[in-house]
Amino acid sequence: MTTNCHSRSRLAMPAARGGRVLPVVWSAVVGMALYGCGVDETGGPLGSVAPRSFGAAGPMIEPRRDHTATRLSDGTVLVAGGIHVVTAGVEEPLTSAEVFDPVTGGFRRTGDLPEGRSGHVAALLNTGRVLIAGGGRQSLVLYDPDSGTFTGSSAGSRIQRPSSATALRDGRVLLLGDLTFMAEIYDPETDRIVKSLNVGTRRVQQTATLLNSGDVLIAGGARGLAERFDPDTDRFTAPGGASLQVVRFGHTATLLQDGRVLLAGGSAEFGGGVFSPVSSTEIFDPDLPSFRGTGSMLTPRFGHSATRLRDGMVLFVGGAAADAEIYDPNTRVFQFVGGNAGRIRSGATATLLNDGRVLVAGGVDEEFLYLENALVYNP
């Protein structure tokens, strides 16, 4: 196995090519640019030393896509589950997990999930453990970083396909599902679902963002009206009847330093039931409350990642056959970042590290070949 930035698994499943944004309603992340490797003379992975560029790290123990990546309390990152190809054209969910060390830039094995799962969600608990929901028959699983093991939770979640797991300030976790009115509250102290709730409307691929107030903003999901969850009352309400500028799903929602929320990209209906990726963005101001347009990304993106950096800028990766880009909330300007444009990644994760860099792990390229090396973005 090589450790250069072009490393990828030779097993692949057939896929459309051409580098276009894919206007598929159920598509996952559909693009990412890669940049210079940053490999030293001994062949060791370093990431990138140049500002605003990507470099290789890894390789990963198991190339995968549609997994979760959770930054643990010690600064390492747990990468769990996902899909891997076993023979040409045949894929299966993974039970394996691995941990990324940002100091060495390497991955190490950890315990296995009780069953293979993909398309799941994860949340870091205030106990330091990780809650994983969905993606398999056993709805909830807990990872203990001290022992490096996964165990099944005794909580019986009824949400078959969770879309988000949001850790609340009081330590509980809000679970929301796709295409259901059902929501649940998980309590890590008792390892129980302590409340089953109803949202105001069914949504698909919506976002759930923890606000500075402790409330959770639920936006998009092919619905125009947003909702707000109050953890003090455990109720969902419409935030002053605020409506999105663009009815979208598969977008990102990022809490900015000033407490507002940036919604970006996703897929929107253009009439006649036809949905297509968009480049438009808008900002939710919880003090008004309202959504207001704030310009457009440099390319339409759907199923991408958005990461707020230490300086307040937002890094967008994937969702299109285009370079990554950053958004400056002060100037409201988008600009491409990175060195030489490279392959596209689909089904990857982006995780902010303690030192301010961003780990981009897993995924497949534009030919659906699994990529062995992760990337590290240097701001």
Disulfide bonds with the S-S distance in Angstrom:
Cys5-Cys37 2.32
